[in-house]
Amino acid sequence: MNSNDLRSGMTILMNNVVHEVVESQHHKPGKGPAFVRTKLKNLNTGSIFDHTFRAKESLTQAIVEKKQMQYLYRDKNLFYFMDPDSYEQMPIPEEKVKGYLKFLKENDSISFKIYEGEVLQTAMPDFVNLVITESLPGAKGDTAQGATKPAVLETGLEVQVPLFIKEGETIKVDTRNGKYVERVNKK
Protein backbone atom coordinates (compact mmCIF):
# COMPACT_ATOMS: atom_id res chain seq x y z
CA MET A 1 0.00 0.00 0.00
CA ASN A 2 1.10 3.61 -0.27
CA SER A 3 0.66 6.66 1.95
CA ASN A 4 -2.20 8.04 -0.21
CA ASP A 5 -4.33 5.04 0.89
CA LEU A 6 -4.08 5.83 4.63
CA ARG A 7 -7.41 6.20 6.45
CA SER A 8 -8.38 6.47 10.12
CA GLY A 9 -8.38 3.09 11.87
CA MET A 10 -5.87 1.43 9.51
CA THR A 11 -2.76 -0.15 11.00
CA ILE A 12 0.74 0.02 9.53
CA LEU A 13 4.12 -1.42 10.42
CA MET A 14 6.73 1.31 10.88
CA ASN A 15 10.19 0.57 12.34
CA ASN A 16 8.93 -2.94 13.23
CA VAL A 17 6.24 -1.45 15.49
CA VAL A 18 2.49 -1.53 14.78
CA HIS A 19 0.85 1.91 14.58
CA GLU A 20 -2.81 2.80 14.15
CA VAL A 21 -3.74 5.78 11.96
CA VAL A 22 -5.76 8.18 14.12
CA GLU A 23 -6.01 10.94 11.51
CA SER A 24 -4.86 11.32 7.92
CA GLN A 25 -4.85 14.36 5.59
CA HIS A 26 -3.55 14.53 2.02
CA HIS A 27 -1.97 17.91 1.12
CA LYS A 28 -1.08 19.22 -2.34
CA PRO A 29 0.61 22.58 -1.93
CA GLY A 30 0.79 24.99 -4.87
CA LYS A 31 4.57 24.54 -4.94
CA GLY A 32 6.44 21.37 -4.19
CA PRO A 33 5.41 17.72 -3.96
CA ALA A 34 2.25 16.40 -2.30
CA PHE A 35 2.46 14.83 1.17
CA VAL A 36 0.27 13.02 3.71
CA ARG A 37 0.13 14.38 7.26
CA THR A 38 -0.94 11.80 9.86
CA LYS A 39 -1.45 11.25 13.56
CA LEU A 40 -0.27 7.77 14.52
CA LYS A 41 -0.82 5.80 17.71
CA ASN A 42 1.85 3.34 18.80
CA LEU A 43 -0.17 0.26 19.81
CA ASN A 44 2.57 -0.98 22.18
CA THR A 45 2.92 2.20 24.24
CA GLY A 46 -0.30 4.05 23.45
CA SER A 47 1.58 7.26 22.58
CA ILE A 48 0.21 9.44 19.77
CA PHE A 49 2.48 11.47 17.52
CA ASP A 50 2.45 13.36 14.20
CA HIS A 51 4.24 11.95 11.15
CA THR A 52 4.44 13.20 7.57
CA PHE A 53 4.81 10.83 4.62
CA ARG A 54 5.70 11.71 1.04
CA ALA A 55 2.83 11.15 -1.40
CA LYS A 56 2.75 7.57 -2.69
CA GLU A 57 5.43 6.50 -0.18
CA SER A 58 5.43 2.71 0.14
CA LEU A 59 4.13 1.37 3.49
CA THR A 60 3.55 -2.06 5.02
CA GLN A 61 0.02 -2.67 6.24
CA ALA A 62 -0.22 -4.60 9.53
CA ILE A 63 -3.21 -6.90 9.78
CA VAL A 64 -4.37 -6.53 13.39
CA GLU A 65 -7.03 -8.93 14.63
CA LYS A 66 -9.69 -7.59 16.99
CA LYS A 67 -11.09 -10.24 19.33
CA GLN A 68 -13.65 -10.15 22.11
CA MET A 69 -12.54 -12.72 24.71
CA GLN A 70 -14.04 -13.96 27.97
CA TYR A 71 -12.06 -13.94 31.23
CA LEU A 72 -11.82 -17.41 32.79
CA TYR A 73 -9.30 -17.45 35.64
CA ARG A 74 -5.94 -16.26 36.96
CA ASP A 75 -2.83 -18.38 37.50
CA LYS A 76 -0.10 -16.31 39.20
CA ASN A 77 0.84 -13.57 36.69
CA LEU A 78 -1.14 -15.03 33.80
CA PHE A 79 -4.79 -14.34 33.08
CA TYR A 80 -6.60 -16.89 30.92
CA PHE A 81 -9.13 -15.72 28.36
CA MET A 82 -11.27 -17.80 26.02
CA ASP A 83 -12.28 -17.05 22.45
CA PRO A 84 -16.09 -17.66 22.54
CA ASP A 85 -16.10 -18.81 18.89
CA SER A 86 -13.28 -21.37 18.91
CA TYR A 87 -13.16 -22.05 22.70
CA GLU A 88 -9.39 -21.62 22.44
CA GLN A 89 -7.78 -20.39 25.66
CA MET A 90 -5.11 -17.70 25.58
CA PRO A 91 -2.83 -16.77 28.51
CA ILE A 92 -2.35 -12.99 28.78
CA PRO A 93 0.43 -11.51 30.98
CA GLU A 94 -0.70 -9.35 33.91
CA GLU A 95 0.86 -6.15 32.51
CA LYS A 96 -1.51 -6.28 29.50
CA VAL A 97 -4.66 -6.23 31.70
CA LYS A 98 -3.26 -4.40 34.76
CA GLY A 99 -5.46 -1.31 34.33
CA TYR A 100 -8.63 -3.41 34.37
CA LEU A 101 -7.93 -5.78 37.29
CA LYS A 102 -10.07 -3.78 39.71
CA PHE A 103 -13.09 -4.18 37.40
CA LEU A 104 -12.50 -7.73 36.12
CA LYS A 105 -14.53 -10.71 37.30
CA GLU A 106 -14.98 -14.18 35.85
CA ASN A 107 -16.93 -14.40 32.56
CA ASP A 108 -16.42 -10.69 31.74
CA SER A 109 -15.47 -9.82 28.18
CA ILE A 110 -12.50 -7.73 27.10
CA SER A 111 -11.52 -6.60 23.59
CA PHE A 112 -8.00 -7.37 22.40
CA LYS A 113 -5.99 -6.13 19.43
CA ILE A 114 -3.66 -8.96 18.40
CA TYR A 115 -0.84 -8.86 15.85
CA GLU A 116 0.96 -12.11 14.97
CA GLY A 117 -0.17 -13.79 18.20
CA GLU A 118 0.95 -10.91 20.45
CA VAL A 119 -1.58 -8.81 22.39
CA LEU A 120 -0.97 -5.15 21.57
CA GLN A 121 -3.88 -3.48 23.30
CA THR A 122 -6.76 -4.30 25.62
CA ALA A 123 -10.04 -2.49 26.14
CA MET A 124 -12.85 -3.10 28.57
CA PRO A 125 -16.40 -1.77 28.19
CA ASP A 126 -16.81 1.78 29.52
CA PHE A 127 -19.25 0.60 32.19
CA VAL A 128 -19.46 -2.59 34.29
CA ASN A 129 -22.04 -3.80 36.81
CA LEU A 130 -20.60 -4.89 40.16
CA VAL A 131 -22.17 -6.03 43.45
CA ILE A 132 -21.45 -4.21 46.71
CA THR A 133 -19.98 -6.65 49.25
CA GLU A 134 -19.26 -4.21 52.11
CA SER A 135 -20.91 -0.91 52.95
CA LEU A 136 -21.86 0.88 56.12
CA PRO A 137 -25.53 1.80 56.42
CA GLY A 138 -26.32 5.47 55.77
CA ALA A 139 -26.64 7.57 58.93
CA LYS A 140 -30.25 8.37 59.87
CA GLY A 141 -31.10 11.99 59.46
CA ASP A 142 -28.08 12.66 57.23
CA THR A 143 -29.87 14.38 54.37
CA ALA A 144 -27.03 16.48 53.07
CA GLN A 145 -27.35 16.60 49.31
CA GLY A 146 -24.66 14.65 47.49
CA ALA A 147 -23.38 12.91 50.63
CA THR A 148 -21.45 9.71 49.93
CA LYS A 149 -19.98 6.76 51.79
CA PRO A 150 -17.30 4.18 50.87
CA ALA A 151 -18.36 0.80 49.48
CA VAL A 152 -16.25 -2.25 48.62
CA LEU A 153 -17.24 -4.10 45.44
CA GLU A 154 -17.00 -7.81 44.58
CA THR A 155 -13.64 -7.23 42.82
CA GLY A 156 -12.13 -5.46 45.85
CA LEU A 157 -12.47 -1.98 44.33
CA GLU A 158 -13.56 0.73 46.78
CA VAL A 159 -15.83 3.49 45.43
CA GLN A 160 -17.83 6.34 46.90
CA VAL A 161 -21.59 5.74 46.61
CA PRO A 162 -24.67 7.74 47.71
CA LEU A 163 -25.97 7.07 51.23
CA PHE A 164 -29.10 5.22 50.01
CA ILE A 165 -27.07 2.40 48.37
CA LYS A 166 -27.06 -0.80 50.45
CA GLU A 167 -24.83 -3.86 50.72
CA GLY A 168 -25.79 -6.53 48.17
CA GLU A 169 -27.03 -4.06 45.55
CA THR A 170 -25.59 -3.92 42.03
CA ILE A 171 -24.18 -0.64 40.78
CA LYS A 172 -22.79 0.59 37.46
CA VAL A 173 -19.15 1.74 37.60
CA ASP A 174 -17.26 3.75 34.95
CA THR A 175 -14.06 1.84 34.04
CA ARG A 176 -12.36 4.99 32.74
CA ASN A 177 -12.33 6.75 36.12
CA GLY A 178 -13.48 4.11 38.63
CA LYS A 179 -16.48 6.12 39.82
CA TYR A 180 -20.06 5.20 40.71
CA VAL A 181 -22.55 5.98 37.91
CA GLU A 182 -25.94 4.61 39.02
CA ARG A 183 -27.79 1.82 40.80
CA VAL A 184 -28.79 -1.12 38.60
CA ASN A 185 -32.34 -2.31 39.10
CA LYS A 186 -32.63 -6.09 38.95
CA LYS A 187 -35.92 -7.21 37.44
C-alpha positions in Angstrom: 0.0 0.0 0.0 1.1 3.6 -0.3 0.7 6.7 2.0 -2.2 8.0 -0.2 -4.3 5.0 0.9 -4.1 5.8 4.6 -7.4 6.2 6.5 -8.4 6.5 10.1 -8.4 3.1 11.9 -5.9 1.4 9.5 -2.8 -0.2 11.0 0.7 0.0 9.5 4.1 -1.4 10.4 6.7 1.3 10.9 10.2 0.6 12.3 8.9 -2.9 13.2 6.2 -1.4 15.5 2.5 -1.5 14.8 0.9 1.9 14.6 -2.8 2.8 14.1 -3.7 5.8 12.0 -5.8 8.2 14.1 -6.0 10.9 11.5 -4.9 11.3 7.9 -4.8 14.4 5.6 -3.5 14.5 2.0 -2.0 17.9 1.1 -1.1 19.2 -2.3 0.6 22.6 -1.9 0.8 25.0 -4.9 4.6 24.5 -4.9 6.4 21.4 -4.2 5.4 17.7 -4.0 2.2 16.4 -2.3 2.5 14.8 1.2 0.3 13.0 3.7 0.1 14.4 7.3 -0.9 11.8 9.9 -1.5 11.2 13.6 -0.3 7.8 14.5 -0.8 5.8 17.7 1.9 3.3 18.8 -0.2 0.3 19.8 2.6 -1.0 22.2 2.9 2.2 24.2 -0.3 4.1 23.4 1.6 7.3 22.6 0.2 9.4 19.8 2.5 11.5 17.5 2.5 13.4 14.2 4.2 12.0 11.2 4.4 13.2 7.6 4.8 10.8 4.6 5.7 11.7 1.0 2.8 11.2 -1.4 2.8 7.6 -2.7 5.4 6.5 -0.2 5.4 2.7 0.1 4.1 1.4 3.5 3.5 -2.1 5.0 0.0 -2.7 6.2 -0.2 -4.6 9.5 -3.2 -6.9 9.8 -4.4 -6.5 13.4 -7.0 -8.9 14.6 -9.7 -7.6 17.0 -11.1 -10.2 19.3 -13.6 -10.2 22.1 -12.5 -12.7 24.7 -14.0 -14.0 28.0 -12.1 -13.9 31.2 -11.8 -17.4 32.8 -9.3 -17.5 35.6 -5.9 -16.3 37.0 -2.8 -18.4 37.5 -0.1 -16.3 39.2 0.8 -13.6 36.7 -1.1 -15.0 33.8 -4.8 -14.3 33.1 -6.6 -16.9 30.9 -9.1 -15.7 28.4 -11.3 -17.8 26.0 -12.3 -17.1 22.4 -16.1 -17.7 22.5 -16.1 -18.8 18.9 -13.3 -21.4 18.9 -13.2 -22.0 22.7 -9.4 -21.6 22.4 -7.8 -20.4 25.7 -5.1 -17.7 25.6 -2.8 -16.8 28.5 -2.4 -13.0 28.8 0.4 -11.5 31.0 -0.7 -9.4 33.9 0.9 -6.2 32.5 -1.5 -6.3 29.5 -4.7 -6.2 31.7 -3.3 -4.4 34.8 -5.5 -1.3 34.3 -8.6 -3.4 34.4 -7.9 -5.8 37.3 -10.1 -3.8 39.7 -13.1 -4.2 37.4 -12.5 -7.7 36.1 -14.5 -10.7 37.3 -15.0 -14.2 35.8 -16.9 -14.4 32.6 -16.4 -10.7 31.7 -15.5 -9.8 28.2 -12.5 -7.7 27.1 -11.5 -6.6 23.6 -8.0 -7.4 22.4 -6.0 -6.1 19.4 -3.7 -9.0 18.4 -0.8 -8.9 15.8 1.0 -12.1 15.0 -0.2 -13.8 18.2 0.9 -10.9 20.5 -1.6 -8.8 22.4 -1.0 -5.1 21.6 -3.9 -3.5 23.3 -6.8 -4.3 25.6 -10.0 -2.5 26.1 -12.8 -3.1 28.6 -16.4 -1.8 28.2 -16.8 1.8 29.5 -19.3 0.6 32.2 -19.5 -2.6 34.3 -22.0 -3.8 36.8 -20.6 -4.9 40.2 -22.2 -6.0 43.4 -21.4 -4.2 46.7 -20.0 -6.6 49.3 -19.3 -4.2 52.1 -20.9 -0.9 52.9 -21.9 0.9 56.1 -25.5 1.8 56.4 -26.3 5.5 55.8 -26.6 7.6 58.9 -30.2 8.4 59.9 -31.1 12.0 59.5 -28.1 12.7 57.2 -29.9 14.4 54.4 -27.0 16.5 53.1 -27.3 16.6 49.3 -24.7 14.7 47.5 -23.4 12.9 50.6 -21.4 9.7 49.9 -20.0 6.8 51.8 -17.3 4.2 50.9 -18.4 0.8 49.5 -16.2 -2.3 48.6 -17.2 -4.1 45.4 -17.0 -7.8 44.6 -13.6 -7.2 42.8 -12.1 -5.5 45.8 -12.5 -2.0 44.3 -13.6 0.7 46.8 -15.8 3.5 45.4 -17.8 6.3 46.9 -21.6 5.7 46.6 -24.7 7.7 47.7 -26.0 7.1 51.2 -29.1 5.2 50.0 -27.1 2.4 48.4 -27.1 -0.8 50.4 -24.8 -3.9 50.7 -25.8 -6.5 48.2 -27.0 -4.1 45.5 -25.6 -3.9 42.0 -24.2 -0.6 40.8 -22.8 0.6 37.5 -19.1 1.7 37.6 -17.3 3.8 35.0 -14.1 1.8 34.0 -12.4 5.0 32.7 -12.3 6.8 36.1 -13.5 4.1 38.6 -16.5 6.1 39.8 -20.1 5.2 40.7 -22.6 6.0 37.9 -25.9 4.6 39.0 -27.8 1.8 40.8 -28.8 -1.1 38.6 -32.3 -2.3 39.1 -32.6 -6.1 38.9 -35.9 -7.2 37.4 
